[in-house]
Amino acid sequence: MKKSIALYQTVVVFLFSFYGTTAMSHTSVTGEQRGNLVELTEKSDVVAVGSVETVNYIVTKGVDEEGEIPYTVVTYKLEEAIRGNKKVGDKLVLKFVGGADGKGGFMTVSGVPQFQPGEKDLLFVKGNGEDERCPLVNCEYGRYRIHNGQMYNTHGQPVRGMVKNSAVARGERAKVFETFSYPTPSFDELMKNPHAQAMLTKMGKDVNTARAEYEKGKPKNLVVVRTPVAGRKISDNAGADSNAKGRRSGSSLKAAIGNNAIAHTDVLKTVKSLHSKSRRKPVAFKDANHKTGMALRKAVKKSPGRLVDKKLVLTGSKKDQDEEKAVRAQDGNPVMKRTR
Amino acid sequence: MKNLKYILVVLFCLLFTAQAQAYSYKTCGDKKIKWDSNSKTLYANTTSFPAGYWENGIRDTVNAFNRNPSKFRYGIAMDSGGVGRGNGQSEIWGWPGSKIDGAPAVASQRWTCYWLFGYHAWMNEVDVIYNYDEPFRWTASTSKNDLIRYKGTKRSLQTTGAHELGHGLILNHVNTEYNVMGADFEHIHVNGSTARAYIGEDASDGAVYLYGDRGGWQDVGVVHWKYSGPSGEYSDHTKTVIYNSSGAVLPSVNVNGEIGHRVTRGQWVQVEFTFENNGSNTQSGVNVGFFISTNDTISTGDRRVAGRTLSLGRDNVLTTSTWVLIPSDLTPNTNYWIGAVVDETGSIAEAVEWNNATYIPIYVQ
């Protein structure tokens, strides 16, 4: 088994170097890596199941030209500790870029997960986020969602089977994962927002009256909904995630997965087994500080390197070359103008 | 009774419309999160996009996004000053990969939402940040020979940029349809050696939903890409294919460095293409011609072998197959290209004409 893991690691490194440029927009992860519990477990310093106890938002001044950057500090209470130096009942504190500024402003970054109190997740943790790096292995792909005892992937698609140590997620995103809530700011915090201040002035309300009415009438949370939730249906068995044998679903894969989300315990059983065979000793994990912002790393703007447009060399017969020239002369319009 | 019938018809249409769309956006309370005007200037950093090749590339990216029927338009200005998230300016620049967790690119969105005796929500800022480290090798070229999925190894600045600018409108990822908000590097138009980014039917539909229709912006197109399934919350795409008369995909073969299909002279085949309406209005009776070409540039100057008419609405991307008889007089053991030209008669006054033709390579035996 150790040999096969070593071989797997070699293969992953090879595939990553080959497919790197074909990753989806906000992740370095390719289809072959998604859902692969071997890689997730091996690279993790902590693997644990926990429920989100608190979510706090901290605003830090950015580096150089940056403005204020909100960060999310999420504290889990662990219910299962599979790998690393955490125990059941421990807290696990992680930091992520993005969140609320407490006065009605928000920052979201594509590919960075968001958290709400009460959510239960299986986490593959690497680092704590203090250094601005996403503290999950493969960032959003290092999180599995547990709802009613069933397992869902980071995007809320049901995990419907285990194939060669990969969690195969297929089908529609569960509706429970379409909404996200932020705490509603207090009146005095909201009034630090110049837009809200101006809005109140425009309304002509007295501040004290407005404060009392606001605190009485405000919604408990600001609910953000990904909408519309009903779109075109996708085939239940279609998908590129987690298919250990390749990107497309095949008949063997269809036979190996069921119609519904599997129990989260089925996934945990596999992860525990993989951890027991792991070759890498996890690095000791230290919780993020829930009172401070991130230690932002300076970064210089990068230059893309020198490239120039190559001169187009037309090939083929004279007729073919003339055709391409003619189409180009019409800015790509393929309908040739008739000449007499 | 007449009114009841009318209401039922309207309700049916609304229901049908709701099922057709795939694009997705965000609301906060009862408000859509969107820009409070129909334009936004983006500042592209001159270190990351130096004058010439790269500046042209990022300008081309913004232009590609703007070719849509909505009222919204991004502007672009080059800026030699500093860049940063949360500074009130919407900017585009390149950073080391370690700053964005190794992703090819990210969109950092700043938006406001609060309740003050009613909901108020709008977009404040979007910053598009490219990863300029390995393994990502970018190109701003419109030559397919440079691109992954064709003959090259580089990723298109324009397709990934169009995806990120979609996030700038708060369009979410889509995993149910061929869509620039899915796998962007497999969402591209190619005819001949030219490959161009575009935002496509579904993102256009989303932009119109959020910002309204500018009116009179007509555009139909055809590509050799199609939806193949969800990859997490992204759509995965693959090239369209050619089927035999039984509906089986014909054997693949390398044709000048691209994947094509092996066909036989005199054989009936079904050629598959994806048709889109990226414009303001539904187009009925759109003439589509199918051609055999001796090169990968498809035009109406090639040999026409079939035709059909299509009705193209701006709703669901249409991937469909058409029967074509491979002519018996083609030279055996030779590469050809089967192509489609949508609006082959040039009847529609389109804002974009270059996306009206594409090809599938074939090897004729």
Chai-1 contact restraints between the chains, C-beta under 6 A:
chainA,res_idxA,chainB,res_idxB,connection_type,confidence,min_distance_angstrom,max_distance_angstrom,comment,restraint_id
A,G20,B,P135,contact,1.0,0.0,6.0,A-B,restraint_1
A,T21,B,P135,contact,1.0,0.0,6.0,A-B,restraint_2
A,T21,B,F136,contact,1.0,0.0,6.0,A-B,restraint_3
A,T21,B,I148,contact,1.0,0.0,6.0,A-B,restraint_4
A,T21,B,R155,contact,1.0,0.0,6.0,A-B,restraint_5
A,T22,B,I148,contact,1.0,0.0,6.0,A-B,restraint_6
A,A23,B,P104,contact,1.0,0.0,6.0,A-B,restraint_7
A,M24,B,Y234,contact,1.0,0.0,6.0,A-B,restraint_8
A,S25,B,P104,contact,1.0,0.0,6.0,A-B,restraint_9
A,S25,B,A105,contact,1.0,0.0,6.0,A-B,restraint_10
A,S25,B,T160,contact,1.0,0.0,6.0,A-B,restraint_11
A,S25,B,H163,contact,1.0,0.0,6.0,A-B,restraint_12
A,S25,B,D184,contact,1.0,0.0,6.0,A-B,restraint_13
A,H26,B,A103,contact,1.0,0.0,6.0,A-B,restraint_14
A,H26,B,V106,contact,1.0,0.0,6.0,A-B,restraint_15
A,T27,B,A103,contact,1.0,0.0,6.0,A-B,restraint_16
A,S28,B,G102,contact,1.0,0.0,6.0,A-B,restraint_17
A,G31,B,S231,contact,1.0,0.0,6.0,A-B,restraint_18
A,G62,B,G84,contact,1.0,0.0,6.0,A-B,restraint_19
A,G62,B,G86,contact,1.0,0.0,6.0,A-B,restraint_20
A,D64,B,G82,contact,1.0,0.0,6.0,A-B,restraint_21
A,D64,B,G84,contact,1.0,0.0,6.0,A-B,restraint_22
A,E65,B,G82,contact,1.0,0.0,6.0,A-B,restraint_23
A,E65,B,V83,contact,1.0,0.0,6.0,A-B,restraint_24
A,E65,B,G84,contact,1.0,0.0,6.0,A-B,restraint_25
A,E65,B,N87,contact,1.0,0.0,6.0,A-B,restraint_26
A,E66,B,G84,contact,1.0,0.0,6.0,A-B,restraint_27
A,E66,B,R85,contact,1.0,0.0,6.0,A-B,restraint_28
A,E66,B,G86,contact,1.0,0.0,6.0,A-B,restraint_29
A,E66,B,N87,contact,1.0,0.0,6.0,A-B,restraint_30
A,G67,B,G86,contact,1.0,0.0,6.0,A-B,restraint_31
A,G67,B,N87,contact,1.0,0.0,6.0,A-B,restraint_32
A,E68,B,G86,contact,1.0,0.0,6.0,A-B,restraint_33
A,I69,B,G86,contact,1.0,0.0,6.0,A-B,restraint_34
A,G104,B,T112,contact,1.0,0.0,6.0,A-B,restraint_35
A,G104,B,Y114,contact,1.0,0.0,6.0,A-B,restraint_36
A,G105,B,T112,contact,1.0,0.0,6.0,A-B,restraint_37
A,F106,B,W111,contact,1.0,0.0,6.0,A-B,restraint_38
A,M107,B,R110,contact,1.0,0.0,6.0,A-B,restraint_39
A,T108,B,Q109,contact,1.0,0.0,6.0,A-B,restraint_40
A,V109,B,V106,contact,1.0,0.0,6.0,A-B,restraint_41
A,V109,B,S108,contact,1.0,0.0,6.0,A-B,restraint_42
A,S110,B,V106,contact,1.0,0.0,6.0,A-B,restraint_43
A,S110,B,A107,contact,1.0,0.0,6.0,A-B,restraint_44
A,S110,B,H167,contact,1.0,0.0,6.0,A-B,restraint_45
A,G111,B,A103,contact,1.0,0.0,6.0,A-B,restraint_46
A,G111,B,V106,contact,1.0,0.0,6.0,A-B,restraint_47
A,C134,B,D101,contact,1.0,0.0,6.0,A-B,restraint_48
A,C139,B,D101,contact,1.0,0.0,6.0,A-B,restraint_49
A,H155,B,G232,contact,1.0,0.0,6.0,A-B,restraint_50
A,H155,B,E233,contact,1.0,0.0,6.0,A-B,restraint_51
A,L190,B,Y114,contact,1.0,0.0,6.0,A-B,restraint_52
A,A196,B,Y114,contact,1.0,0.0,6.0,A-B,restraint_53
A,A196,B,L116,contact,1.0,0.0,6.0,A-B,restraint_54
A,M199,B,L116,contact,1.0,0.0,6.0,A-B,restraint_55
A,K218,B,W115,contact,1.0,0.0,6.0,A-B,restraint_56
A,P219,B,W115,contact,1.0,0.0,6.0,A-B,restraint_57
A,L222,B,C28,contact,1.0,0.0,6.0,A-B,restraint_58
A,L222,B,C113,contact,1.0,0.0,6.0,A-B,restraint_59
A,V224,B,K26,contact,1.0,0.0,6.0,A-B,restraint_60
A,V224,B,C28,contact,1.0,0.0,6.0,A-B,restraint_61
A,V225,B,T27,contact,1.0,0.0,6.0,A-B,restraint_62
A,R226,B,S24,contact,1.0,0.0,6.0,A-B,restraint_63
A,R226,B,K26,contact,1.0,0.0,6.0,A-B,restraint_64
A,R226,B,N172,contact,1.0,0.0,6.0,A-B,restraint_65
A,T227,B,T27,contact,1.0,0.0,6.0,A-B,restraint_66
A,G231,B,A22,contact,1.0,0.0,6.0,A-B,restraint_67
A,G231,B,T176,contact,1.0,0.0,6.0,A-B,restraint_68
A,R232,B,A22,contact,1.0,0.0,6.0,A-B,restraint_69
A,R232,B,T176,contact,1.0,0.0,6.0,A-B,restraint_70
A,R232,B,E177,contact,1.0,0.0,6.0,A-B,restraint_71
A,I234,B,T176,contact,1.0,0.0,6.0,A-B,restraint_72
A,I234,B,P230,contact,1.0,0.0,6.0,A-B,restraint_73
A,A238,B,G229,contact,1.0,0.0,6.0,A-B,restraint_74
A,G239,B,G229,contact,1.0,0.0,6.0,A-B,restraint_75
A,G239,B,P230,contact,1.0,0.0,6.0,A-B,restraint_76
A,A240,B,S231,contact,1.0,0.0,6.0,A-B,restraint_77
A,A240,B,D236,contact,1.0,0.0,6.0,A-B,restraint_78
A,D241,B,G232,contact,1.0,0.0,6.0,A-B,restraint_79
A,A299,B,W95,contact,1.0,0.0,6.0,A-B,restraint_80
A,A299,B,P96,contact,1.0,0.0,6.0,A-B,restraint_81
A,A299,B,K99,contact,1.0,0.0,6.0,A-B,restraint_82
A,K301,B,N45,contact,1.0,0.0,6.0,A-B,restraint_83
A,K301,B,T47,contact,1.0,0.0,6.0,A-B,restraint_84
A,K301,B,S48,contact,1.0,0.0,6.0,A-B,restraint_85
A,K301,B,W93,contact,1.0,0.0,6.0,A-B,restraint_86
A,K302,B,G94,contact,1.0,0.0,6.0,A-B,restraint_87
A,K302,B,Y132,contact,1.0,0.0,6.0,A-B,restraint_88
A,S303,B,T47,contact,1.0,0.0,6.0,A-B,restraint_89
A,P304,B,W54,contact,1.0,0.0,6.0,A-B,restraint_90
A,P304,B,Y132,contact,1.0,0.0,6.0,A-B,restraint_91
A,L307,B,Y53,contact,1.0,0.0,6.0,A-B,restraint_92
A,V308,B,Y53,contact,1.0,0.0,6.0,A-B,restraint_93
A,G316,B,N295,contact,1.0,0.0,6.0,A-B,restraint_94
A,D320,B,T294,contact,1.0,0.0,6.0,A-B,restraint_95
A,D320,B,N295,contact,1.0,0.0,6.0,A-B,restraint_96
A,E323,B,T297,contact,1.0,0.0,6.0,A-B,restraint_97
A,E323,B,S299,contact,1.0,0.0,6.0,A-B,restraint_98
A,E323,B,G301,contact,1.0,0.0,6.0,A-B,restraint_99
A,E324,B,G192,contact,1.0,0.0,6.0,A-B,restraint_100
A,E324,B,T297,contact,1.0,0.0,6.0,A-B,restraint_101
A,V327,B,T297,contact,1.0,0.0,6.0,A-B,restraint_102
A,V327,B,S299,contact,1.0,0.0,6.0,A-B,restraint_103
A,D331,B,W354,contact,1.0,0.0,6.0,A-B,restraint_104
A,G332,B,W354,contact,1.0,0.0,6.0,A-B,restraint_105
A,N333,B,E353,contact,1.0,0.0,6.0,A-B,restraint_106
A,P334,B,I298,contact,1.0,0.0,6.0,A-B,restraint_107
A,P334,B,S299,contact,1.0,0.0,6.0,A-B,restraint_108
A,P334,B,V341,contact,1.0,0.0,6.0,A-B,restraint_109
A,P334,B,N356,contact,1.0,0.0,6.0,A-B,restraint_110
A,P334,B,A357,contact,1.0,0.0,6.0,A-B,restraint_111
A,V335,B,T300,contact,1.0,0.0,6.0,A-B,restraint_112
A,V335,B,G346,contact,1.0,0.0,6.0,A-B,restraint_113
A,M336,B,S299,contact,1.0,0.0,6.0,A-B,restraint_114
A,M336,B,T300,contact,1.0,0.0,6.0,A-B,restraint_115
A,M336,B,G301,contact,1.0,0.0,6.0,A-B,restraint_116
